[in-house]
Amino acid sequence: MIQSTPGGVLLNVRVIPRAGRSGLAGTRDNALLVRLNAPPVEGAANAELLDVLAEILDVPKRALTIVSGERSRSKRVLVSGVDTAAVERRIRTQT
């Protein structure tokens, strides 16, 4: 689910678009489960995913990059400038 890289951390994320409200919903299949209010149309869900993760991880939105899965529910997101322990701590406090 969380993999350390030289520049930060890679997260495996599974999104649920068109949810009632946005936020963390636990884990599923070794991925962080994130509910998104936005529909998966014209990048709206991806933009909201970055907003939600930036708030949860307490990092600027520019520190987040979707590296794979832009058109899929399963995504890999790079979080630059943080370490694995900090990300795990922030996720634990949110779930």
C-alpha positions in Angstrom: 0.0 0.0 0.0 2.8 2.4 0.9 6.2 2.2 -0.8 9.2 4.3 -0.1 11.0 6.0 -3.0 14.1 8.3 -3.1 11.9 11.4 -3.6 9.0 10.5 -1.3 6.3 7.8 -1.0 4.2 5.9 -3.6 0.6 5.1 -2.5 -1.6 2.5 -4.0 -5.1 4.1 -4.0 -8.5 2.7 -4.9 -11.2 5.3 -5.5 -14.9 5.2 -5.3 -16.3 8.1 -7.4 -19.8 9.6 -6.9 -19.8 8.8 -3.2 -22.0 10.7 -0.8 -19.0 12.5 0.7 -15.3 12.5 0.2 -12.7 11.0 2.5 -10.8 7.9 3.6 -12.7 4.7 3.8 -10.1 2.2 5.0 -8.2 -0.2 2.8 -9.0 -2.8 0.2 -6.8 -5.2 -1.7 -3.6 -3.6 -0.4 -4.7 -0.1 -1.4 -5.9 3.0 0.4 -9.7 3.3 -0.2 -10.8 6.9 -0.9 -14.4 7.9 -1.5 -14.9 10.9 -3.9 -18.0 13.0 -4.3 -16.9 13.9 -7.9 -17.9 11.9 -10.9 -15.1 10.3 -13.1 -15.6 12.8 -15.9 -13.1 15.1 -17.4 -10.6 14.6 -14.6 -12.9 15.8 -11.8 -12.4 12.7 -9.7 -8.6 12.9 -10.1 -8.6 16.5 -9.1 -10.7 15.8 -6.0 -8.5 12.8 -5.1 -5.4 15.1 -5.0 -7.4 17.6 -2.9 -8.5 14.9 -0.4 -5.0 13.4 -0.2 -3.3 16.8 0.2 -5.6 17.6 3.1 -5.2 14.1 4.8 -1.5 14.0 4.4 -1.0 17.7 5.2 1.1 18.4 2.1 0.6 21.0 -0.6 -1.3 19.7 -3.6 1.8 20.3 -5.8 3.5 17.5 -3.9 1.1 14.9 -5.3 1.3 13.3 -8.7 -0.8 10.5 -10.2 1.8 8.3 -11.8 -0.5 5.6 -13.1 -4.1 4.8 -13.4 -5.5 8.2 -14.4 -8.5 6.5 -16.1 -8.8 3.7 -13.6 -10.2 3.2 -10.1 -6.8 1.8 -9.0 -4.1 4.5 -9.0 -0.6 5.0 -7.8 0.1 8.4 -6.3 3.5 9.8 -5.7 3.8 12.0 -2.6 7.0 14.1 -2.8 9.0 15.3 0.2 7.6 13.0 2.9 8.7 9.7 4.4 6.7 6.5 5.0 6.4 6.9 8.7 4.8 10.4 8.3 2.3 9.1 5.8 1.3 6.1 7.9 0.9 8.3 10.9 -1.4 10.7 9.0 -3.5 7.9 7.6 -3.9 6.2 10.9 -5.2 9.4 12.5 -7.8 9.8 9.7 -9.3 6.2 9.8 
